[in-house]
Each structure stands twice: as C-alpha cells, then as structure tokens.
C-alpha cells in the first residue's frame, strides 16, 4: 500500500474518533526543507468542519497518529500544516521491497487498456529536419514513453506533409538546376539534397521578382507573374491530375528524403509505429462534411462553401470545405483522426505534438470532433510547445540559414569531446570508446537541455552551456551514474547480507524519500504530458545522491551491514537514473 493510502486511512480514523467527522479525501504535500518531516498533512480544509484552534487540532491529530500508527514517530504543527516524521523501519521496509524490482515505478499495461496515439515530427518533404523538429521529436517520443510507463498502451505516429506547392518548388528547381544529381552522385543525404533545391528555388524566385520590379511591375504583381512560381503552380495541378512523369519525380525525390529522415531519426533515437502521408489523407474528411450537414452541425453558404459556426463556444466561424469543393487543412485533420481510430480500433485518445502557433487550430479541431459525436474526442490533447532559438537568432529554411538537425547533433558530439578532453576524463579509452562516449554525452546534453524545460516555454538553446559537467545538465547526471558504476565495480565483497541497518543516516533517509517519489512523478508527468517533470526529478535525485556521497563513507565504511546497504542504495539510485533517462530517450555511460 502507498504511503499516502496508509496515512489517509489512519487520518480518517483519527478524525472520526477525535471529532466524529467522516472525510473522503486527505491532502498531502512534501514537507518543506526548513521543517522536520517526511510528509505533510494539509489540514486547512478541515478547519471548515472542525471548529477550534488550528495548533490544538493539528496536535490532537499528530498525537493520535503517534499512538496508533506504527510508522509515525513524531510530528510538528506549523499553521495549518501537520509535518509528519516517519520511522526508519518504514523506509528500510520500503527499500527492501523495491531494491530488486527492475521495473520500479512502471505500471504494467492492462490487456484491456485503451491506447493513446502520440503524433510527433510530421515534417515536410522539401527540406531536412531542423532544430524545431528536434524539440518536437524529443517531446513526442518522451511523452509516448512516459505514458507507456504510466500503464497505457501507446502508438507513435506521424503525418508526413508530402504534397503541395512547397514540394513542387524543390521538384521544379531540381529539374531546372539539378543536372540529374542524386544522393549517391552528390554524396549528400537525400533530405539535404532536396532541401538545397528548395533554397535554390527561393533564390531564383527572388531574382525574377527583382527583375520584374525593375521592369515596372509592382511587388505584388511581380510575385504572381514570376515565371518560376507559375511553373511550380502548374506542376501542382499536374500532380493533382496524376501526370505520370510528375508523379514519378515526386515519388523519387520523396524517397530520397525518407531515407535521409530515417538516418536522422536513428541518430536522434526516436521511432514510430505507423506513418500517415498527406497525399493519402488530404481527401479524407470530405464525406464527414456531408454527415455534418445532415446533422445540422455544419452549414452551407450561398457560394457552396461549408462552415461551422463556433461563435456560441467563444470561437469563430470556420470553413471546412471551399466553394470549389476542395478540402482545407481542418477537413484533412478531421478525416485523419477518424481514419486513425478505424486503423487502430483500441485507440481511446490522441496527443498531437505541434508548436504553439497552432493552438487555435487544435481548439477548433477538438471541438468539431466532439460536436460530431466521437466519444474519443474527449481524450484529445494538443502538446503545444514554444519555439527553440539559438543565441544567434531565429531559423529560416527558405534562405538556407536553418539549424540543421544532423549538423546540430554532430556539433554536440564535437563539443562534448572538447570539454571532456579539457577536463582530462579520457585516460584508458580507445578511439572507438571515445567516439561512442562523446556521442552519448553530446546527445544526452542536447536532449536533457530541451526536455528539462516546460514544453510551453520558449528555449534559447546554448550548446556550450548544455554540455557543462556541473549543474542541471545531462552530462552532470550521466557523470553521477558513471560514478556509481565505478563504486559497484569496486564492491568486491558479498552483497547478500540479509540484515538491514538498525537506523538510517539522515542522508540515507533523504535519498530514500527521493527514490520513493519516482512512481508518482511518472504518473504526474504522464497526466501533464511533461517530460520536464521526469528530467527535473532526476536532477533532484542526483543532487541528493551527491550530498549523500559527500557526507557518508560507502566502500570505506567499517560496519559491513551499513556498507552493503549503502552499495545497494547506490545501485538503486543508478537504476532509477537509468530508467528515468530511458523515458527521455537518453543513454547513460558505464564509465566516464
């Protein structure tokens, strides 16, 4: 039974015996550092039903717990808070129950569990993945892993934006300027090669606009009349008409991009269970529009366009079908959501990892799906996140100044290597071991720096700062894990001593309290769709361990029972660090 459940039952009995009242819910919080205590009862709410002096009421409840609940040994009352001190026996028993459980904190997924589908990445096929995609992928992947650990089945998916004018721009530029280049002939990743032609299109387009303006055209007219944009628009019409040579080129160039993406995803350490393509989904949803019209949810304007009026819900009128019968993005998203539930019948909810510029779009989408009567629409969540910027400024893909995801990962690896060399931490490593370690540290630094921040906040990403071996960084936590592995390797004595220490050192107790929080942190992180809660919990655990490491002797302890207990405690801390970091997609090194 969980600590909160044990204490809730005792407090309910105390209130019944002392004050003759019955309550359903008891509120607890962590005891503040400046007060003695392991867990705090918030009894302010009780003062509505129990009249009297808060100090006296708290003292009565505290005395009752000390007399009747064996795990409570003393207490103190501060205003409307009862700070409860638990016995060492409680923590020792707790530790003995979990120390050999490799899945501590993870809830087994019930066989009848409804699944959650988490969408992330969802790139365009006209350019490589960039720094913004990195945050998207890391967030989506981590949230999927955390939800899975909380006891729910999860499917990871993405929708690839593989059609539209932006794709045609890359295709047209390759036709005009590519000279038959391929990823093989150019020695470039496919997504990079295609991205170069997207940039080339934009350069040529701007040049033609300037030329037309010098000929006396207005800027607005020049943008419409530039021959290259007109050719791109014709190519899109040809694609929609199924013109064989256009379709063939589109398939070829998209395959180049998918091969490049696959390499980036592998390096980033993210994966997917299914893929959706906009070229397959852009017509979905049109039949739902007819259903919505019949039900009176949608309304048709005189020009033939179809709308939904959401003004009674505090939003606006939203178009779902143009007057020429073509779908809009909203219609596609409605159709894709419905299709996903058809494809995966056990899906009971979805998480969309998309930047905060789309907040309004998802409010509207979720409301429309609810009005259409889909019960799973109650369990849709927009994992909205802020933009990522580097100290040098924002990213722009058309101008070719985008921060490329592959380049960023490579730069992080190089930076990790430089800092590790400066710190002199490389004795006895082969070149291959160094290379693997630098990648692990560099990627760990990148992932942790991004994931430790609340998703809604903007990030100013500083590569040098992220690879610091001190403070709230990935490498600091990785280093602590490696330090514990070193202790375990040196523990050349029997670890199967059955006895536990008679009492705990205060630092041991603080560490056990931190470990005990892990299952609840997983649940909170899943409920709040926030990997930041896992990241910052791990940092707090590591800080607590380092304080323990500085304060007590581990391998030098003369009392064998205490020494074995401290090694086991260190091992459990390392296991918890590794498990928490795995949820974030971060690896930990055995030595560093």
LINNOR-V169370 format. One line per field, one symbol per residue. ss: DSSP state (H for helix, E for strand, - for the rest). psi: psi as a letter, one per 30 degrees, with the letter a starting at -180 (. if undefined). Layout:
ss: ???
psi: ???
//
This chain:
ss: --HHHHHHHHHHHHHHHHH-------EEE---------EEEE-HHHHH-----HHHHHHHHHHHHHHH---EEEEEEE--EEEEEE-HHHHHHHHHHH----------------EEEEE----E-----EHHHHHHHHHHHHHHHHHHH---EEEEEEEEE---HHHHHHHHHHHHH-----HHHH---HHHHHHHHHHHHHHHHHHHHHHHHH----HHHHHHH-HHHHHHHHHHHHHH---HHHHHHHHHHHHHHHHHHHHHHHHH-----EEEEHHHH----HHHHHHHHH----EE-----EEEE-HHH---EEEEE-----E-HHHHHHHHHHHHHHH---EEEEEEEEEHHHHHHHHHHHHHHHH---HHHHHEEEEEE--EEE--E----------EHHHHHHHHHHHHHHHHHHH-------HHHHHHHHHHHHHHHHHHHHH-------EEE-HHHH-------HHHHHHHHHHHHHHHHH---------------HHHHHHHHHHH-HHHHHHHHHHH--HHHHHHHHHHHHHHHHHHHHH--------HHHHHHHHHHHHHHHHHHHHHHHH---------
psi: kleeeeeeeeeeeeeeeeghlklekkkllkkkeflklfkkkjgefffffjkakeeeeeeeeeeeeeffjffkflllkjbgkjjkklleeeeeeeefeffgjfgkfkkkkkfgkklkkjkldillggllkaeeeeeeeeeeeeeeeeeeffgkkkkkllkkiglleeeeeeeeeeeegfhgkleeefhkkeeeeeeefeeeeeeeeeeeeeeeefggkleeeeeefkeeeeeeeeeeeeeffgkeeeeeeeeeeeeeeeeeeeeeeeefhllkflkkkfffffflfefeeeeeeefgelkklegflklkjgefggaakkkfklfggllleeeeeeeeeeeeeeejfgkglkkjjklffgeeeeeeeeeeeeffgkffffhkkjiklllkllffalkjeegggkjkeeeeeeeeeeeeeeeeeefhggkgkleeeeeeeeeeeeeeeeeeeeffkkefklkjkjeeefgkglaileeeeeeeeeeeeeeeefihlkggkfkllelkkeeeeeeeeeeffeeeeeeeeeeghjfeeeefeeeeeeeeeeeeefflkdffkejeeeeeeeeeeeeeeeeeeeeeeeffgklkkfl.
//
